[in-house]
Amino acid sequence: MCGHPFVCKCQARAGLWEEGELMGQQTDMELEQRALGARGRAVTFDVCASAFLNEPSEQVLADVALVGQALGAEFEGLSGEVSAEELAELRRCFNDVLFVAVSPRFVPLQESCLVGSGVGSDGKMHYGSVQSSRSDHVQRCYKAAGFDMAAVPACPVVKGTLRCDSLACELAFLAYLANGESLAWQKGAAEEALHWNRLAAEFAHDHARVWFATARDRMQTVGAAFYAHVCDLAIRALEAPQD
């Protein structure tokens, strides 16, 4: 049983190997493959986080398109060169979704707000509080893993609105954990790599898998198809088998 304060549940949930089976038995090729797999997850989560941390740009769209191609989930709006008009509309959508509370496209992309959200008897969408026991636990997860959300790069307008359980922050955290795993595999540190992987598995179980699909579905419902696609890429990365 892992003694890390964040990871206190059964190791079997992570779907990983026992350390004793790994130590001293990994070839250089196997270590490289595991490092590349973790690096791929890190890049995917980082690109998805960036899409919510920055206004749409040709670079953001190109990065999302490449990740979509790698995961076999291309977004038809990114199949060719994006026009100035399309980019302007994506920027309006970005602002509506994240900042304009009176917009019909607005969605509070925070775990505390979306878990348990739903349509009330008045026919309106109701969201949870911006702070809850869930967000408190997310903050403890960050602290336990040494993740500094203040260091997450974001455009100024987004930076001031981020909370620990914002979708962008949780995606950045998953990228951070996957990158730690990749670096550990690169130096042949199997136990350290498993440690990072278990942190990610626990966080995914307790948080990401609980609400990322809800975020995707809300994006789709309000007509923010590009951002629904980004959420879907993150979900695919979460669900991808780890050989």
C-alpha positions as CSV (number, residue, x, y, z in Angstrom):
1,M,0.0,0.0,0.0
2,C,1.4,3.4,-1.0
3,G,2.0,5.7,1.9
4,H,1.6,8.9,0.0
5,P,-1.1,11.1,1.7
6,F,-2.9,11.6,-1.7
7,V,-2.8,8.0,-2.7
8,C,-4.3,5.8,0.0
9,K,-6.5,3.5,-2.0
10,C,-5.9,0.0,-3.4
11,Q,-3.1,-0.1,-5.9
12,A,-5.1,-2.4,-8.1
13,R,-7.3,0.5,-9.3
14,A,-4.4,1.9,-11.2
15,G,-4.1,-1.2,-13.3
16,L,-0.3,-1.3,-12.9
17,W,2.3,-3.8,-12.2
18,E,3.8,-4.5,-8.8
19,E,7.2,-2.9,-8.2
20,G,8.8,-6.2,-7.7
21,E,7.9,-7.3,-11.2
22,L,9.4,-4.2,-12.7
23,M,12.6,-3.5,-10.8
24,G,15.5,-4.8,-12.7
25,Q,13.4,-6.4,-15.5
26,Q,12.8,-3.6,-17.9
27,T,14.8,-3.4,-21.1
28,D,15.9,-0.1,-22.5
29,M,13.3,-0.5,-25.2
30,E,10.5,-1.1,-22.7
31,L,11.6,1.9,-20.6
32,E,11.6,4.0,-23.7
33,Q,8.2,2.8,-24.7
34,R,6.7,3.6,-21.3
35,A,8.4,7.0,-21.3
36,L,7.0,7.8,-24.7
37,G,3.5,6.7,-23.6
38,A,3.6,8.9,-20.6
39,R,5.0,11.7,-22.7
40,G,2.1,11.4,-25.1
41,R,-0.4,11.7,-22.3
42,A,1.5,14.7,-21.0
43,V,1.4,16.5,-24.4
44,T,-2.3,15.7,-24.8
45,F,-3.3,17.1,-21.4
46,D,-1.1,20.1,-21.9
47,V,-2.6,20.9,-25.3
48,C,-6.1,20.5,-23.9
49,A,-5.2,22.7,-20.9
50,S,-3.8,25.4,-23.3
51,A,-7.0,25.5,-25.2
52,F,-8.8,26.7,-22.1
53,L,-5.9,28.9,-20.8
54,N,-5.5,30.9,-24.0
55,E,-7.6,32.7,-26.6
56,P,-7.9,30.7,-29.8
57,S,-5.0,31.2,-32.1
58,E,-3.6,29.4,-35.1
59,Q,-1.1,27.7,-32.8
60,V,-3.7,26.5,-30.3
61,L,-5.8,25.1,-33.2
62,A,-2.9,23.4,-34.8
63,D,-1.8,21.7,-31.6
64,V,-5.4,20.5,-31.0
65,A,-5.6,19.2,-34.5
66,L,-2.3,17.2,-34.1
67,V,-3.6,15.7,-30.9
68,G,-6.9,14.8,-32.5
69,Q,-5.0,13.1,-35.4
70,A,-2.9,11.1,-33.0
71,L,-6.0,9.9,-31.1
72,G,-8.0,9.2,-34.2
73,A,-10.5,11.9,-33.3
74,E,-10.2,14.8,-35.7
75,F,-12.5,17.8,-35.5
76,E,-13.8,18.7,-39.0
77,G,-13.5,22.4,-38.3
78,L,-9.7,21.9,-38.0
79,S,-9.2,19.8,-41.1
80,G,-7.8,22.8,-43.1
81,E,-6.8,26.4,-42.8
82,V,-9.1,28.3,-40.4
83,S,-10.4,31.5,-41.8
84,A,-10.2,34.9,-40.0
85,E,-14.0,34.7,-39.6
86,E,-13.9,31.2,-38.1
87,L,-11.1,32.3,-35.7
88,A,-13.1,35.4,-34.7
89,E,-16.1,33.2,-33.9
90,L,-14.0,30.8,-31.9
91,R,-12.7,33.7,-29.8
92,R,-16.3,34.9,-29.2
93,C,-17.2,31.4,-28.1
94,F,-14.2,31.3,-25.8
95,N,-15.2,34.5,-24.1
96,D,-18.9,33.5,-23.9
97,V,-18.1,30.1,-22.4
98,L,-15.6,31.3,-19.9
99,F,-16.5,34.9,-18.9
100,V,-19.9,36.2,-20.1
101,A,-22.2,34.9,-17.4
102,V,-25.3,36.2,-19.2
103,S,-24.4,34.5,-22.4
104,P,-26.4,31.3,-23.2
105,R,-23.1,29.7,-24.0
106,F,-21.6,30.4,-20.5
107,V,-20.6,27.3,-18.5
108,P,-18.7,27.5,-15.2
109,L,-15.9,25.1,-16.0
110,Q,-15.2,24.1,-12.4
111,E,-15.6,20.7,-10.8
112,S,-17.5,22.1,-7.9
113,C,-19.9,23.8,-10.2
114,L,-20.6,21.0,-12.6
115,V,-20.7,18.0,-10.3
116,G,-24.4,17.6,-9.4
117,S,-25.5,20.4,-11.7
118,G,-28.7,20.0,-13.6
119,V,-31.9,21.5,-14.8
120,G,-34.2,22.6,-12.0
121,S,-38.0,22.6,-11.8
122,D,-37.9,26.1,-13.2
123,G,-36.4,24.7,-16.4
124,K,-33.2,26.6,-15.8
125,M,-29.7,25.1,-15.5
126,H,-28.4,25.2,-11.9
127,Y,-24.8,24.9,-10.9
128,G,-23.0,24.1,-7.7
129,S,-21.0,26.4,-5.5
130,V,-17.6,27.6,-6.6
131,Q,-16.0,26.0,-3.6
132,S,-16.8,22.7,-2.0
133,S,-15.2,19.7,-0.4
134,R,-14.3,18.5,-3.9
135,S,-12.2,21.7,-4.6
136,D,-10.6,21.4,-1.2
137,H,-9.5,17.9,-2.0
138,V,-8.2,19.0,-5.4
139,Q,-6.0,21.6,-3.6
140,R,-4.7,18.9,-1.3
141,C,-3.8,16.8,-4.3
142,Y,-1.8,19.6,-5.8
143,K,0.1,20.2,-2.6
144,A,0.8,16.5,-2.1
145,A,2.3,16.3,-5.6
146,G,4.2,19.6,-5.5
147,F,2.1,21.2,-8.2
148,D,2.0,25.0,-8.2
149,M,-1.1,26.2,-10.1
150,A,0.1,29.7,-9.9
151,A,2.9,28.7,-12.3
152,V,0.4,27.5,-14.9
153,P,0.9,29.8,-18.0
154,A,-2.3,31.5,-19.1
155,C,-3.4,34.7,-20.8
156,P,-4.0,37.5,-18.4
157,V,-7.8,37.5,-18.7
158,V,-7.9,33.8,-17.8
159,K,-5.2,33.9,-15.1
160,G,-7.4,36.0,-12.9
161,T,-10.3,33.7,-13.0
162,L,-8.6,30.3,-12.4
163,R,-9.6,28.3,-9.4
164,C,-7.9,25.1,-8.3
165,D,-10.7,22.9,-9.7
166,S,-11.0,24.8,-13.0
167,L,-10.9,22.4,-15.9
168,A,-7.8,24.1,-17.2
169,C,-5.9,23.6,-13.9
170,E,-6.9,20.0,-13.6
171,L,-5.8,19.3,-17.1
172,A,-2.5,21.1,-16.4
173,F,-2.1,18.9,-13.3
174,L,-2.6,15.7,-15.3
175,A,0.0,16.9,-17.7
176,Y,2.4,17.6,-14.8
177,L,1.9,14.1,-13.4
178,A,2.3,12.4,-16.8
179,N,5.5,14.4,-17.5
180,G,6.9,13.3,-14.1
181,E,6.2,9.7,-15.0
182,S,7.9,10.1,-18.4
183,L,11.0,11.6,-16.9
184,A,11.2,8.8,-14.4
185,W,11.0,6.1,-17.0
186,Q,13.7,7.9,-19.0
187,K,16.1,7.6,-16.2
188,G,15.1,4.0,-15.4
189,A,13.4,4.8,-12.1
190,A,10.5,2.3,-12.2
191,E,9.3,2.9,-8.7
192,E,9.3,6.6,-9.1
193,A,7.5,6.3,-12.4
194,L,4.8,4.1,-10.8
195,H,4.5,6.7,-8.0
196,W,3.6,9.4,-10.6
197,N,1.3,7.0,-12.5
198,R,-0.6,6.2,-9.3
199,L,-1.0,9.8,-8.5
200,A,-2.5,10.4,-11.9
201,A,-4.7,7.3,-11.6
202,E,-6.1,8.3,-8.3
203,F,-6.7,11.9,-9.4
204,A,-8.5,10.7,-12.5
205,H,-10.7,8.3,-10.5
206,D,-11.6,10.9,-7.8
207,H,-11.9,13.9,-10.0
208,A,-11.3,14.0,-13.8
209,R,-13.4,11.0,-14.7
210,V,-16.2,12.3,-12.4
211,W,-16.9,15.4,-14.4
212,F,-14.9,15.8,-17.6
213,A,-17.7,14.1,-19.5
214,T,-20.2,16.5,-18.0
215,A,-18.1,19.4,-19.1
216,R,-17.9,18.0,-22.6
217,D,-21.7,17.4,-22.7
218,R,-22.4,21.0,-21.5
219,M,-20.1,22.4,-24.1
220,Q,-21.9,20.4,-26.8
221,T,-25.3,21.5,-25.4
222,V,-24.5,25.2,-25.5
223,G,-23.0,25.0,-29.0
224,A,-19.3,25.2,-28.1
225,A,-18.4,22.3,-30.3
226,F,-14.7,23.0,-30.4
227,Y,-14.4,23.0,-26.7
228,A,-16.5,19.9,-26.4
229,H,-14.0,18.3,-28.8
230,V,-11.1,19.4,-26.5
231,C,-12.8,17.8,-23.5
232,D,-13.3,14.6,-25.6
233,L,-9.6,14.5,-26.4
234,A,-8.8,14.7,-22.7
235,I,-11.3,11.9,-21.9
236,R,-9.8,9.7,-24.6
237,A,-6.4,10.2,-23.0
238,L,-7.7,9.3,-19.6
239,E,-9.3,6.1,-21.0
240,A,-6.5,5.0,-23.2
241,P,-4.9,1.7,-22.2
242,Q,-1.5,1.9,-20.6
243,D,0.5,-1.1,-21.7
